[in-house]
């Protein structure tokens, strides 16, 4: 017979919380041990329930102390506790902050309830789970960056343009003539196959240089 997996949910969105509880009440092998609307109440409860006999589903955006801010305290109280981040935040820096603070899995709230169930089952068996979109972000972060198509001098000129400098200011900073700046910009546009400063700035922000 399959062992029962107990979960605790920290989620302030009542609709999301009720949806999760309702789903897991009908799911064999998983039972909801307790729920909380903020991290502080969970931390107080955790002090008398620190045996890590459950998996924690933790939201990031909470009233008071956020999920990421709470993680070090949660892990300090119960080092072996498995924490699954369940959140709308999919920014790379937030993902790494959560994982660095001790979360073992990071799941988007856009994930189906069945996939959240799958994540819990994987964690219960000693694994980790990432939503596909999250996993792609992590893979892209570590993917080798392609060598820039631009020369060092051209990149210096791009930096000047992105920071709002005029051609004269760029020329003065780099000790070159304005005509040389214009020539470089013409070659930059040709290399990147673009036609405007706006496109150049966008490519710079998107790290496509």
N, C-alpha and C positions, 0 to 999 in steps of 0.2 A: 504493500500500500504506500502511495506517495505521501511524503511528509508534508504537513501544512506549512506554508510560508506566511508569516505574519508581516504586515506592512503598517507603517505609520505615515500619515500624509500631513504635510504642513503647507497649506494653501489658503490664501485669503479670499479668493474668488469663490463665492458660495455656489455659483452655477457649476463651475469646474469641479469643485469638491464633491457636490452632490452627484454629479455624473460619474466620477471615479468610484465613490462609495457604492452607488447603485450597481455599477458594472461588476465590481469585485464581490459584492454580496451574492452574485449569481455565478461566480467563477470558482470552479472546483480547484482546490489546492492552494488558494490564496484567501486570506482573511484580513480584514481591516482591524487592527488592534486599537488604534486611536487616531484622532484627527485634531489639528490645531490651526488657528487662523493667523498665528504669528510665531516667530522663532523664540521669543522670550518665554511664552507659555510652554512650548515644547522643551526648552532647556530646563525649566523648573521641573517638569515631569520626568525628564531624562535622568535627573539626579537620583531618583529612586527606582529607575528602570534601566540600568546601565549594563545589562548583560549581553547586549547586541543580539538579542533573540528575535530581531525583526529587521526589515529593510526600510530605510527612510526615503520617501519621495518628498523632495524639498523644492519649493518654488524659490525663485530669486527675488522677484519684486514683492516684498512683504512690508506691511506697516511696521515702523520701528526698525529694528536691525534686519538688514537684507539677508537673503539666503547665503550669499558668498561671505558676507561679514560674519555670519553665525557659524560657518563651517569649522573654523579653527577651534571654537569653543565646543562644538558638537563632537569633533574628533578627539579633543583633549579628554572629554568626559568618557567617551567610549571609542577608543582607538580602532577597534575591529569592526565598527559599525559600517555597513555598506550604505552609501548615500547615492541615490539617483537624482540628479537635477532634472526637474520637469518644468520647463519654462518657455516663454515666447522669445527670449533673448538668444539670438544665434550669431552675435558678433564674435569674431575670433578671439579678441582679448578677453571677453567675458567667459568664453569656453575654457581658456587656459587658466584664468583666475580660479574658476571652480575646480578644475582638475588639480591644480597646484595646491589648493586648499584641502584636498582630500576626497573629492567626489570620485566615484569609480565609473559613473556613466552619466551621459548628458543627452536628454531626450526632449525634442521639441513638442510643445503642446499641440502642434498641428498633426502629430503622429496619431494614428488611430488607437482606440482603446485596446484592440487586440495586440497591436505592436507594443504598447506599454506593458501589457501582460507578458509578452514575450521577453521584454527587457528585464522584468522582475524575475522571470524564470531563469534567464541566463545568469543574472547576478546571483540568484540563490544557489546556482550550481558552480559558483566560483569564477564566473566570467565578467566581462564588461560589455556594455551596449552603447552604441552611438546611433542616433537617427542618421539615415543616409546623407541628408544635407549637411549635418554636423561633421560626419566622417569626411565628406568631400572638402569642407573648409580646412580641416586639420591636414588632410593630404596635400591640399594646395599650398598651405603654409610651409610645408617641408619640401615641396617640389623645387628642384633646382631652378633658379631664376635664369631666364635666357640672357645671353650676353647682349648688352645694349647695342642698338643699331647706330648710335650716335658716338661721335668722338668725345674726348674729355672736354675739349673747348666748347663743342656744341652743347653739351650737358650743362656747362657753366652758364651759357647764354640762356638756355631754357630756364634754369633756376632764377635768373634775373627777371625773365618775362613773367614767370609764375608769381614771383614776389612783388610784381607791379612796377618794376623799374622801367624807365624810358630807355630808348636805344642809346641816348647820350650817356646816361648813368651807367649802363652796361659797358659801353666803350671805355668810359673813364675808369671803372673798376678793374677792367681787364687789360688796360693800357693798349687798346687797339682803336682803330678809327671807326666812325659810324658806318662807313661804307663796308668795312670788314664785317661788322655786326650784321648788316643787311644781307651780305653775301652768305654768311653762315645761316641766317634764318631761311633764306631761299633754299639752301641745300637741305636744311632740316625738314622743311615742308615737303620737299621732293622725296627724301628718304622715307618719311613717315606716310607719304601719300595723303597729305592733308592740305587744306586751303585757308585755314584761319587760325588766329591766335586762340580762339575759344576751343577749337579741336585740340590744339597743342596742350593747353592747360588741362583739358579733360584727360588726355592720355597720360599726362604727368601724374594727376591725382589717382588714376587707375593703375599706375605702375606699369605702363605699357611702353616705356621708352627703352 
